[in-house]
């Protein structure tokens, strides 16, 4: 899928948000461009920028020294790799492993919070959760783990699919369409490429 090649700068990859959930979009930060694997998380700054674009973090401090940033990036990539394997299992009809659940729960346990009851108008009330006290690597892992956990708990996992263009695309999506017949990461790219290929095949057969 050619999204990454359209980036404005080689140092600032363009992220892809077609998964219909941040947990799926997180997996889609590793792509294939013209047949070659392409990593969109090349630095800790890329991770921070993705979290911001995914609207998972706003004012929290995510800055890290160079050495700590390298270690944090490796931790995020390891979580993504494990999550990619889970998605592949789900697409093939498998289940989420206990090992992954244990890893996910470990990241969720990093944070502690409390809830406060606030007045909402003259007669109403609302429960407000306190802000996270985590920063940097621990905050990133906790935020992503929270999205993955929420997705696994709430989504219909039979609607998790990989793009039908399995020869040159590795993107996943959660099918939220009404008839649940979505096939492509993007109709404008992989879907259109498939139509063009099918048309050419018909042209070749017609000439024989």
N, C-alpha and C positions, 0 to 999 in steps of 0.2 A: 504494500500500500504506500503511495507516494507522499503522504502528508509530511514526513520529516524533511524531505528534500526541499520543501518550500519554506524552510526557516529563513529568517532575516539574517541570522548570524550563526556560524558553525559552533560558536561558543554558547549559544543560547537556543537549545533545541525547542521546537514547537511541540507542545504536548497535545495529546489526542483525547478528547472527551466525547466518546461515542458509546461508552459502555452502559449508560443509563444508571450508573451507581458509582460512587467514588471507589469502592472496593474493586470493581472491574476496571475502572480507569487506572488504578494503581498497577494492576497486572499489565496493562497496555503501555507501560513506559519502556518496554523492550519490544522493538518492532523489526520488521524486515523492509529494507529499502532497496528496490531493484535487485532482489535476490540475496542481499547481504544483511546479516544481523546488524542492528543499530541500537546502541544503548542511549537512552534519553537522560538517564541519571549518570552524568559523567563527573559530577562534583556535588559536594554538599549544598552548594548554592542552587543547583538544579532541583534538589529535593525540596529545599525551602520554597523555591518559586512554584513548584508543583503543588505543594500544600496550600500555598496562598491562592493559586488559580482554582484549586478544587474547593476553596472556601472552607478549609478545615482549620486554618490558623490565621489570626489577624495580628493582634498587637503583642502576642507573646514573643519573648526573645528567643531567636533560633540561631543566633550567630555563635560560631565556634572557632577556636584557633585551628590552624591548618592541620596539625597532627590529629586533633580530636575530630575534625571534620572528615578526615580520611577514614578513621575508625567508624564513625557514625554512618558514613555512606556504605561501608561494607555491611554493617548491621541491617540497614534498610534493604540492600540488595539481597541479602540472605533471606529476609522475610518475604520479599517479592518472589524469589525463586521457589520457596516452599509453597506460597500461595498459587503460583502458576501450576505447580504439580497437582494441587488440590483441584483447581479448575479443570485441568485435563482429565482427572479422575471423574469429576462430576459429569462432564460432557460425555464420557464413555460409559456412564451408568454406574460408576463406582461411588464410594463413600468417603467422607472426610476422616482421615486417620486420627487415632487417639494421640499420636505424637504431635500432630499439628495443633490439635485442641489444647494440649498441654503447653505448647509454645505460645499460643495465642493468649491463654489465660495468664501466662507469666507476664506478658506485656500489659495486659489489662490490670494486673495487680500492682503495676508500678505507681499508679495514681491513687490518691485518697481525696475524698471530697465530702462535703456535708450539704444538706439541703435546708433552706430557710423558707418559711411561709410568709409571703408578702400580700399586702392588700392590693386588689386589682379593681379600681373604681370604688364606689361607695359600699357595695355589698359583696363584691366578689373577692376571691383569693387565688393566688397561684403559687406553686412551689418552684423555687429557683435553686438551681444547683450551683455550687461555688465554682470559681474558675480553677483550672488546673495550676498546681504549683510546680509542675515539671518544666524543664527547659531542654533545648537542644535535642540530642539523640533520643533521650528517654521520652520526651514529648512527642517527637515524630513517630516513634514506634508505638506509643500508646494511642495516638490519634488514628493511625492506620489500622491497628488491631481493633480499635473500637468500631471502625467502619466495616471491617471484615466480619466481626462478630455480629454486628447488627444485620448485615446482609444474610449471613447464614441462618440467623434466627427468624428473619421476616420474609425472605424471598422464597418463591416457588423455584426450587433448584432445577426442576425439569426445564425451565425456561432459560437456563444458562447455555449459551452456544458459542462455538468458535466460528469465525467467518467461513462461509462455504468455499472461499478461495483458499483452500488448504495448500496449494502449491507455492504461493508467494505472499501469504498473509498469516500472521500469528495472533491477530487481535480477537478478543472475546467481547461478548455483549450479553446483556440481560434483555430478553425479548419482552417488551412492554406493549407491543402492538395488540390491537383488539383481537385479531384472529390468531395471533402467535405463530405467524408464518415468516417472520423475518429471517433472511438467509445471510445477509451481507453486513460487514462492518459499516459500509457506506454504499448505497446504491449508485452514487455518482462516481465512485472509483472502482471497487472490486465488482459491483453489480454490473456496471457499464462495460467493464473489461470482459466479463463473461459473455455479455450479449454480443459484443464485437467478435469474440472468438467463435461463438456459435454461428454467427452470420457468415464468417469466413469459411467455416466448415461446409455450410450449405452451398456457398458459392463454388467451392472446389468440387463437391459432389455433383452439382448441376452441370459442370463443364465436362464431366467424365462420360 
